[in-house]
Amino acid sequence: MPNSPHANLAPHLKCPQRPLTTGSWRSMRPQVQVEKCNLCGLCDVLCPDGVIKLTAAGLTIDWDYCKGCGICATECYRQAMVMVEEVANV
């Protein structure tokens, strides 16, 4: 929408050479405890950023966009998702 009054508010979001990733924001990250997880998909549905996906192979998390908000761990009724401290790659 080139005539939109909001067209220039966030030009960085339109740049395919430099996509906006948010994974570096987190200090905690979700960790799946496989022995407790029954693959119900609740974390997939409730993730506000849509970074958790339930696949045939299990749960996958897109670390480039996970902010570490902890909603997945808080809402998991089996306590299969826990938050652990983020460790920088050295």
C-alpha positions as CSV (number, residue, x, y, z in Angstrom):
1,M,0.0,0.0,0.0
2,P,2.3,2.8,-1.2
3,N,-0.3,5.5,-0.3
4,S,-0.7,4.3,3.2
5,P,0.2,6.9,5.9
6,H,2.0,4.0,7.7
7,A,4.2,2.9,4.8
8,N,7.4,4.4,6.2
9,L,6.9,3.6,10.0
10,A,9.0,0.5,10.0
11,P,11.1,0.3,6.8
12,H,13.4,-2.3,8.4
13,L,10.6,-4.9,8.4
14,K,10.5,-4.7,4.6
15,C,14.2,-5.4,4.0
16,P,14.8,-9.0,2.8
17,Q,18.6,-8.6,3.2
18,R,18.3,-7.9,6.9
19,P,15.2,-9.7,8.4
20,L,14.2,-8.7,11.9
21,T,15.1,-11.5,14.2
22,T,14.3,-11.4,17.9
23,G,16.0,-14.5,19.3
24,S,18.9,-12.5,20.6
25,W,16.5,-10.7,23.1
26,R,16.0,-13.7,25.3
27,S,17.8,-14.5,28.6
28,M,15.8,-17.7,29.2
29,R,14.9,-20.4,26.6
30,P,12.3,-23.1,26.6
31,Q,13.5,-26.7,26.9
32,V,11.3,-29.7,26.2
33,Q,11.5,-32.6,28.6
34,V,10.7,-35.3,26.1
35,E,9.8,-37.9,28.7
36,K,7.0,-35.7,30.0
37,C,5.7,-34.3,26.7
38,N,2.7,-36.1,25.1
39,L,2.8,-33.9,22.0
40,C,-0.6,-32.3,22.7
41,G,0.4,-29.2,20.8
42,L,-0.8,-26.7,23.4
43,C,2.6,-24.9,23.3
44,D,2.3,-24.6,19.5
45,V,-1.1,-23.0,19.8
46,L,-0.3,-20.6,22.6
47,C,3.1,-19.4,21.5
48,P,2.5,-15.7,20.7
49,D,5.2,-15.6,18.1
50,G,4.4,-18.9,16.4
51,V,7.9,-20.3,16.8
52,I,6.9,-23.7,18.3
53,K,5.8,-26.2,15.7
54,L,4.4,-29.7,16.3
55,T,5.7,-32.0,13.5
56,A,5.9,-35.7,12.9
57,A,9.4,-35.7,14.5
58,G,8.2,-33.8,17.6
59,L,8.4,-30.2,18.7
60,T,10.7,-27.8,16.9
61,I,11.5,-24.2,18.0
62,D,12.7,-21.5,15.7
63,W,15.5,-20.0,17.8
64,D,15.9,-17.0,15.5
65,Y,12.5,-15.7,16.7
66,C,11.9,-17.2,20.2
67,K,12.0,-14.4,22.7
68,G,11.9,-16.6,25.7
69,C,8.7,-15.3,27.1
70,G,7.9,-18.5,28.9
71,I,4.2,-18.8,28.0
72,C,4.8,-22.3,26.7
73,A,6.4,-23.4,30.0
74,T,3.7,-21.7,32.1
75,E,0.8,-23.2,30.3
76,C,2.1,-26.8,29.8
77,Y,-0.1,-28.8,32.1
78,R,2.4,-31.7,32.1
79,Q,5.3,-29.4,33.0
80,A,7.2,-30.8,30.0
81,M,8.4,-27.4,28.9
82,V,10.8,-25.7,31.3
83,M,12.7,-22.4,31.1
84,V,16.5,-22.6,31.3
85,E,19.1,-19.9,31.2
86,E,20.3,-18.9,27.8
87,V,24.0,-19.7,27.2
88,A,25.8,-17.6,24.7
89,N,27.5,-19.6,21.9
90,V,31.2,-19.2,22.5
